[in-house]
Amino acid sequence: MSNEPSIFFSDVNERQGSFLRRTFVVGGLSALGITALIGRLAQLQLVQAQEYSNLASQNQFNFRLVPPPRGRILDRNGVVIAGNRPSFRVLVVRDETKDLDQT
């Protein structure tokens, strides 16, 4: 039996080289992906900030009349159990009201 190693140094160097190559490829792709994400974040935060701010302020309040989804509910004798009636809400902002008694 000889004392020679079973793996030759050329094989070890070849494996190490392919490992380094794969490491650089994966690292490069990761860096490219992170750069793309940072670029998109910068575009949203710096370039399109005003557009999204306007959309958010328009979306803040939604005033519209919604008709009731159903009609009257009657019992078997035709007596109204539940019907529709108008309901109103009033909001008074004290700071924006000039004459509170007149309002």
C-alpha positions as CSV (number, residue, x, y, z in Angstrom):
1,M,0.0,0.0,0.0
2,S,1.2,3.4,-0.8
3,N,0.8,6.5,1.1
4,E,-0.6,8.5,-1.9
5,P,-3.9,10.2,-1.3
6,S,-6.9,8.7,-3.2
7,I,-7.9,12.2,-4.4
8,F,-5.5,14.0,-6.7
9,F,-4.8,17.7,-6.1
10,S,-6.0,18.5,-9.6
11,D,-9.4,17.1,-8.8
12,V,-9.6,19.1,-5.6
13,N,-8.6,22.3,-7.4
14,E,-11.2,21.6,-10.1
15,R,-14.0,21.1,-7.5
16,Q,-12.9,24.2,-5.6
17,G,-12.9,26.2,-8.8
18,S,-16.5,25.1,-9.7
19,F,-17.6,25.9,-6.2
20,L,-16.2,29.4,-6.4
21,R,-17.8,29.9,-9.8
22,R,-21.2,28.9,-8.5
23,T,-20.7,31.1,-5.4
24,F,-20.0,34.1,-7.6
25,V,-22.9,33.4,-9.9
26,V,-25.4,33.0,-7.0
27,G,-23.9,36.1,-5.2
28,G,-24.1,38.1,-8.4
29,L,-27.8,37.1,-9.0
30,S,-28.6,38.0,-5.4
31,A,-26.9,41.4,-5.7
32,L,-28.8,42.0,-9.0
33,G,-32.1,41.2,-7.4
34,I,-31.5,43.4,-4.4
35,T,-30.4,46.2,-6.7
36,A,-33.7,45.8,-8.7
37,L,-35.7,45.9,-5.5
38,I,-33.9,49.0,-4.2
39,G,-34.4,50.7,-7.6
40,R,-38.1,50.0,-7.6
41,L,-38.4,51.3,-4.0
42,A,-36.6,54.5,-5.0
43,Q,-39.0,54.9,-8.0
44,L,-42.0,54.5,-5.8
45,Q,-40.8,56.7,-2.9
46,L,-39.1,59.5,-4.9
47,V,-40.5,59.6,-8.4
48,Q,-44.2,58.6,-8.0
49,A,-44.7,59.8,-4.4
50,Q,-47.0,62.7,-5.4
51,E,-49.2,60.5,-7.6
52,Y,-49.8,57.9,-4.8
53,S,-50.3,60.7,-2.2
54,N,-53.1,62.1,-4.4
55,L,-54.7,58.7,-4.9
56,A,-54.6,58.1,-1.1
57,S,-56.3,61.4,-0.3
58,Q,-59.0,60.8,-2.9
59,N,-59.6,57.3,-1.4
60,Q,-59.9,58.7,2.1
61,F,-63.6,59.6,1.9
62,N,-66.3,58.1,-0.1
63,F,-69.7,59.9,-0.1
64,R,-72.5,58.1,-2.0
65,L,-76.0,57.1,-1.4
66,V,-76.5,53.4,-1.2
67,P,-80.1,52.2,-1.7
68,P,-81.3,49.6,0.8
69,P,-80.7,46.0,-0.3
70,R,-84.2,44.8,0.4
71,G,-87.8,45.9,0.7
72,R,-90.4,45.6,3.5
73,I,-90.7,42.4,5.5
74,L,-94.3,41.2,6.0
75,D,-95.8,38.5,8.2
76,R,-98.2,36.0,6.8
77,N,-101.2,38.4,7.4
78,G,-99.5,41.2,5.4
79,V,-98.6,43.3,8.4
80,V,-95.2,45.1,8.1
81,I,-92.7,43.7,10.5
82,A,-89.7,45.7,9.2
83,G,-89.8,48.5,6.7
84,N,-87.5,51.1,5.2
85,R,-87.3,54.6,6.6
86,P,-84.9,57.4,6.0
87,S,-82.0,57.8,8.4
88,F,-79.9,60.9,8.6
89,R,-76.6,61.8,10.4
90,V,-75.4,65.3,11.0
91,L,-71.7,66.1,11.7
92,V,-70.9,69.5,13.1
93,V,-67.3,70.6,13.5
94,R,-67.1,73.2,16.1
95,D,-63.9,74.8,14.8
96,E,-65.5,75.2,11.3
97,T,-68.9,76.5,12.5
98,K,-69.2,80.3,12.7
99,D,-72.5,80.6,14.7
100,L,-73.2,77.4,16.6
101,D,-76.7,78.5,17.9
102,Q,-77.9,79.3,14.3
103,T,-76.6,76.0,13.1
